[in-house]
Amino acid sequence: MIRLDLRLRIAATIGAVCIGTVTALGIALYLAAEKLESALVEQLMAEQLAFLTDHQRANPGYLPPAGPNVQYYAVRTAADEMRLPRFLHGLGPGRYEIDIGQDTGDRHIAVRQVTDTRLIVVYDVGPHELRERKFKQLIALSLSTVAGVALLLGYWLAGILTRQLTDLARHVGTLVPNGPHGPLASAEQDREVAALAQALDQYQARISNLIRREQEFTANASHELRTPLTAIRTSCELVAKNPALPEQERQRVRNISRAAEHMSEHLRALLFLAREEEPADDGPAAIFECVNDAGASLRGEIARKGLAFEVEVPPEAVVEANRQALHLVLSNLLRNAVRHTQRGFVRVSYAPHRLRVSDSGAGIPADELPRIFERNYRGGDSPEGLGIGLDIVKRICDRAGWTIEVESIPSRGSAFIITFAGARSR
């Protein structure tokens, strides 16, 4: 069902009211005119019959001259009856309305018996019917004109009535969350619009306060956690250098170090997203360097699994983008690729405006592809699955204005393609 906007609905309502009112008045006027005309015809027939009666009494055997619409007849003998028009034969005293056909219209007939003479008055209502048809056409034309004028007038009035709302909507559309802005309510607004504007001002204030508190919490939490995480990673590096450490314990230390590195990456991503109000630090970002930095912490895991880490990126390739955002996206995508690839390769390739991270891992079933960027969604039976990492990747790409797509074939691997829309690259 197509739903019209508010301005069109107001215009349609005004038009419908005007058209309905004019239609009702037109019908009432037409019925009143028809009733009045019938009364006039009846009065005219009575007067003409009285005139013919008086004339016959004063001038027996003579008829008054016929008028344009009136004919007079007097029947005394059978011969007079035969000279009458066919539609008058056999009519007794009374009033009649006869359609004689041949597109000549109706005839109103009045018959009166005066002693041995039957007096007949015939009135042709053709001119009345012609005026009636013209009146109907005039009403139809007036109704069409009023309908057009009412719709145009209604649309113009609706624009005036909704202008403050559209101005308010346009103003709200330019607001930036937690950004500076003046009050939406003003003294020039109507009472109802001002009430809506005040409610939006209050809502904007609550949203800004909520965003500020969330950003403060995220920044404080990231800052407070980075120090102990750095201590954990440093301690793991020192413990791993102990030659007397058993291999089983060394593996556990590596697991702790990887978990700390993973948490550090998430903290950096959360802190980056928490600073959404800050302008993006866009600049030439060397893609080859970003790929190597993002994969540095994963080279131990890549070597342990015996994977081939292939970087097919020209050393001179750069893109005008936020380097921190690109590093966070690559870190999450590479970690996800290494986690789900047990043999084969992890590859990063680049073509103008398009960065591709692919692997030869387990792949993603087709029915899970639409949900992989959902927060905390885990596909299949993997306890790690596709969790917060891809959600963060999607959020960072959305903020930076990049698009991310995924291609996957189960048991043959997956590929994540980032398109730097609007960003200059070379």
Solvent accessible surface area in square Angstrom, and as a share of the most:
residue,aa,sasa,rsa
1,M,238,1.06
2,I,157,0.80
3,R,189,0.69
4,L,84,0.42
5,D,85,0.44
6,L,72,0.36
7,R,82,0.30
8,L,70,0.35
9,R,89,0.32
10,I,39,0.20
11,A,6,0.05
12,A,46,0.35
13,T,82,0.48
14,I,40,0.20
15,G,0,0.00
16,A,64,0.50
17,V,94,0.54
18,C,43,0.26
19,I,48,0.25
20,G,39,0.37
21,T,72,0.42
22,V,44,0.25
23,T,43,0.25
24,A,61,0.47
25,L,117,0.58
26,G,10,0.10
27,I,95,0.48
28,A,59,0.45
29,L,104,0.52
30,Y,39,0.15
31,L,101,0.50
32,A,58,0.45
33,A,41,0.31
34,E,72,0.32
35,K,158,0.67
36,L,111,0.55
37,E,45,0.20
38,S,62,0.40
39,A,57,0.44
40,L,94,0.47
41,V,7,0.04
42,E,82,0.37
43,Q,102,0.45
44,L,50,0.25
45,M,4,0.02
46,A,43,0.33
47,E,93,0.42
48,Q,37,0.17
49,L,8,0.04
50,A,43,0.33
51,F,95,0.39
52,L,0,0.00
53,T,4,0.02
54,D,85,0.44
55,H,42,0.19
56,Q,16,0.07
57,R,166,0.61
58,A,75,0.58
59,N,61,0.31
60,P,98,0.62
61,G,51,0.49
62,Y,155,0.59
63,L,78,0.39
64,P,8,0.05
65,P,122,0.77
66,A,66,0.51
67,G,32,0.30
68,P,135,0.85
69,N,42,0.22
70,V,16,0.09
71,Q,55,0.24
72,Y,24,0.09
73,Y,53,0.20
74,A,16,0.12
75,V,11,0.06
76,R,98,0.36
77,T,79,0.46
78,A,81,0.63
79,A,55,0.43
80,D,25,0.13
81,E,36,0.16
82,M,143,0.64
83,R,173,0.63
84,L,13,0.06
85,P,44,0.27
86,R,208,0.76
87,F,56,0.23
88,L,0,0.00
89,H,72,0.32
90,G,70,0.67
91,L,27,0.13
92,G,29,0.28
93,P,89,0.56
94,G,30,0.29
95,R,116,0.42
96,Y,69,0.26
97,E,110,0.50
98,I,45,0.23
99,D,100,0.52
100,I,53,0.27
101,G,30,0.29
102,Q,166,0.74
103,D,152,0.79
104,T,56,0.32
105,G,18,0.18
106,D,31,0.16
107,R,34,0.12
108,H,32,0.14
109,I,1,0.00
110,A,0,0.00
111,V,6,0.03
112,R,93,0.34
113,Q,86,0.38
114,V,29,0.17
115,T,122,0.71
116,D,106,0.55
117,T,13,0.08
118,R,34,0.12
119,L,1,0.00
120,I,0,0.00
121,V,0,0.00
122,V,3,0.02
123,Y,13,0.05
124,D,30,0.15
125,V,7,0.04
126,G,21,0.20
127,P,46,0.29
128,H,28,0.13
129,E,45,0.20
130,L,81,0.41
131,R,123,0.45
132,E,44,0.20
133,R,126,0.46
134,K,118,0.50
135,F,54,0.22
136,K,97,0.41
137,Q,123,0.54
138,L,101,0.50
139,I,42,0.21
140,A,57,0.44
141,L,118,0.59
142,S,46,0.30
143,L,52,0.26
144,S,74,0.48
145,T,75,0.44
146,V,42,0.24
147,A,23,0.18
148,G,34,0.33
149,V,86,0.49
150,A,4,0.03
151,L,87,0.43
152,L,137,0.68
153,L,79,0.39
154,G,0,0.00
155,Y,94,0.36
156,W,146,0.51
157,L,60,0.30
158,A,0,0.00
159,G,8,0.07
160,I,74,0.38
161,L,111,0.55
162,T,7,0.04
163,R,135,0.49
164,Q,51,0.23
165,L,59,0.29
166,T,66,0.39
167,D,68,0.35
168,L,9,0.04
169,A,67,0.52
170,R,154,0.56
171,H,74,0.33
172,V,52,0.30
173,G,66,0.63
174,T,96,0.56
175,L,35,0.17
176,V,98,0.56
177,P,88,0.55
178,N,44,0.23
179,G,17,0.16
180,P,142,0.89
181,H,71,0.32
182,G,40,0.38
183,P,107,0.67
184,L,7,0.04
185,A,24,0.19
186,S,52,0.34
187,A,106,0.82
188,E,142,0.64
189,Q,35,0.16
190,D,77,0.40
191,R,198,0.72
192,E,115,0.52
193,V,13,0.08
194,A,17,0.13
195,A,58,0.45
196,L,80,0.40
197,A,0,0.00
198,Q,95,0.42
199,A,52,0.40
200,L,52,0.26
201,D,31,0.16
202,Q,110,0.49
203,Y,119,0.45
204,Q,23,0.10
205,A,62,0.48
206,R,144,0.53
207,I,50,0.26
208,S,25,0.16
209,N,58,0.30
210,L,96,0.48
211,I,39,0.20
212,R,108,0.39
213,R,132,0.48
214,E,105,0.47
215,Q,30,0.13
216,E,82,0.37
217,F,145,0.60
218,T,23,0.13
219,A,33,0.26
220,N,92,0.47
221,A,30,0.23
222,S,2,0.01
223,H,112,0.50
224,E,116,0.52
225,L,77,0.38
226,R,92,0.34
227,T,97,0.56
228,P,59,0.37
229,L,10,0.05
230,T,78,0.46
231,A,56,0.43
232,I,72,0.37
233,R,76,0.28
234,T,66,0.38
235,S,56,0.36
236,C,11,0.07
237,E,101,0.45
238,L,116,0.58
239,V,66,0.38
240,A,28,0.22
241,K,154,0.65
242,N,69,0.36
243,P,124,0.78
244,A,86,0.67
245,L,33,0.17
246,P,79,0.49
247,E,109,0.49
248,Q,119,0.53
249,E,65,0.29
250,R,47,0.17
251,Q,49,0.22
252,R,127,0.46
253,V,19,0.11
254,R,85,0.31
255,N,65,0.33
256,I,92,0.46
257,S,31,0.20
258,R,77,0.28
259,A,60,0.47
260,A,4,0.03
261,E,23,0.10
262,H,53,0.23
263,M,98,0.44
264,S,8,0.05
265,E,7,0.03
266,H,27,0.12
267,L,11,0.05
268,R,71,0.26
269,A,0,0.00
270,L,56,0.28
271,L,10,0.05
272,F,17,0.07
273,L,17,0.09
274,A,12,0.09
275,R,104,0.38
276,E,107,0.48
277,E,94,0.42
278,E,87,0.39
279,P,126,0.79
280,A,62,0.48
281,D,114,0.59
282,D,90,0.47
283,G,21,0.20
284,P,95,0.59
285,A,0,0.00
286,A,28,0.22
287,I,0,0.00
288,F,70,0.29
289,E,88,0.39
290,C,0,0.00
291,V,0,0.00
292,N,45,0.23
293,D,62,0.32
294,A,4,0.03
295,G,0,0.00
296,A,61,0.47
297,S,49,0.32
298,L,15,0.07
299,R,112,0.41
300,G,54,0.52
301,E,22,0.10
302,I,11,0.06
303,A,76,0.59
304,R,136,0.50
305,K,38,0.16
306,G,61,0.59
307,L,16,0.08
308,A,46,0.36
309,F,39,0.16
310,E,55,0.25
311,V,39,0.23
312,E,96,0.43
313,V,9,0.05
314,P,55,0.34
315,P,103,0.65
316,E,124,0.56
317,A,3,0.02
318,V,24,0.14
319,V,1,0.00
320,E,42,0.19
321,A,4,0.03
322,N,14,0.07
323,R,91,0.33
324,Q,79,0.35
325,A,0,0.00
326,L,0,0.00
327,H,34,0.15
328,L,1,0.00
329,V,0,0.00
330,L,0,0.00
331,S,2,0.01
332,N,6,0.03
333,L,2,0.01
334,L,1,0.01
335,R,24,0.09
336,N,15,0.08
337,A,4,0.03
338,V,3,0.02
339,R,64,0.23
340,H,47,0.21
341,T,0,0.00
342,Q,115,0.51
343,R,189,0.69
344,G,40,0.38
345,F,49,0.20
346,V,0,0.00
347,R,66,0.24
348,V,0,0.00
349,S,24,0.15
350,Y,28,0.11
351,A,52,0.40
352,P,105,0.66
353,H,76,0.34
354,R,102,0.37
355,L,0,0.00
356,R,90,0.33
357,V,3,0.02
358,S,11,0.07
359,D,14,0.07
360,S,31,0.20
361,G,8,0.08
362,A,66,0.51
363,G,19,0.18
364,I,11,0.06
365,P,54,0.34
366,A,78,0.60
367,D,117,0.61
368,E,23,0.10
369,L,43,0.21
370,P,111,0.70
371,R,113,0.41
372,I,0,0.00
373,F,39,0.16
374,E,75,0.34
375,R,122,0.45
376,N,88,0.45
377,Y,35,0.13
378,R,126,0.46
379,G,10,0.09
380,G,57,0.55
381,D,147,0.76
382,S,41,0.26
383,P,120,0.76
384,E,95,0.43
385,G,1,0.01
386,L,12,0.06
387,G,11,0.10
388,I,49,0.25
389,G,17,0.16
390,L,3,0.01
391,D,14,0.07
392,I,0,0.00
393,V,0,0.00
394,K,66,0.28
395,R,105,0.38
396,I,0,0.00
397,C,0,0.00
398,D,84,0.43
399,R,70,0.25
400,A,41,0.32
401,G,41,0.40
402,W,11,0.04
403,T,71,0.41
404,I,17,0.09
405,E,91,0.41
406,V,31,0.18
407,E,92,0.41
408,S,23,0.15
409,I,95,0.48
410,P,70,0.44
411,S,99,0.64
412,R,176,0.64
413,G,7,0.07
414,S,11,0.07
415,A,4,0.03
416,F,8,0.03
417,I,4,0.02
418,I,0,0.00
419,T,32,0.18
420,F,0,0.00
421,A,58,0.45
422,G,88,0.85
423,A,14,0.11
424,R,178,0.65
425,S,24,0.16
426,R,178,0.65
